[in-house]
Amino acid sequence: MKKEDLTVPAIFAEAIGMILGIVYIGLQIYYGIVYKVAPYKFICNIAGVVLIYVGLSLVSCQPEKINRLPKEVCVGKVRKYSVRMIRLVKLVFIIGLMVPCVGDVIGIELKDAYSLLVIAAILVITVFYEYRIIQLLRNDHHDQGQP
C-alpha cells in the first residue's frame, strides 16, 4: 500500500477490520467446540473469510485493477476513492459476519433478511464510489478537450 493511502482513519479502519477478523475466527472456533459442530464446517467458514479478506487487502494495494485503469489514470481522487471503497467493503463484510456470529454464540438467530441488508450495504458503497470515480474520469476526459 502506498504511503499516501495510509491516513489515520485508514489505519484505524484496517486495525478494526483485523481485530474483528481475529475475534470472528475465535468465535467460530468457540461455537464449533461448544455446539459440537464438525471441524470442517467452521474451518471452511474461517478459510472463506480469510481468503476474501486477504483478496480485498491485495486489491487495495493495486486499486487500478478494480476498474482496469492504467496506473497513470488511477491517481489522486480516483485512487483515493478506489482504496476507500475497498476498505469500506472489507469493513462492512467483516462486521456483517460478526453480528450473526455473536448472535450464534449467545443463542440468538437472526432473520434471513440480515444477509440481504449486508449485501445491500456493500452494493450501495460500491455503486456510490464507482459513480464518483466515473464522474471524475469523465470530467478529466472533458477537461482534456476530448469529446
QUIPE-V347916 format. One line per field, one symbol per residue. ss: DSSP state (a for helix, b for strand, c for the rest). psi: psi as a letter, one per 20 degrees, with the letter a starting at -180 (. if undefined). burial: I if it has 16 or more other C-alpha atoms within 10 Angstrom, else O. A space follows every 50 residues. Layout:
ss->???
psi->???
burial->???
This chain:
ss->ccaaaccaaaaaaaaaaaaaaaaaaaaaaaaaaaccccaaaaaaaaaaaa aaaaaaaaaaacaaaccccccccccaaaaaaaaaaaaaaaaaaaaaaaaa aaaaaaccccccaaaaaaaaaaaaaaaaaaaaaaaaaaaaaaacccc
psi->pqhiinrghgggggggggghgggggghgggghggjlqphhghhggggggg ggggghhghihmihhgjlqqhhhmrchggghgghggghggghghhhhggh gggghijppqqhhghhhggggggggggghhgggggghgghghhjjq.
burial->OOOOOOOOOOOOIIOOIIOIIOOIIOIIIOIIOOOOOOOOOIOOOIOOIO OOIOOIIOIIOIIIOOOOOOOOOIOOOIIIIIIIIIIIIIIIIIIIIIOI IIOIIOOOOOOOOOOOOIIOIIOOIIOOIIOIIOOOIOOOOOOOOOO
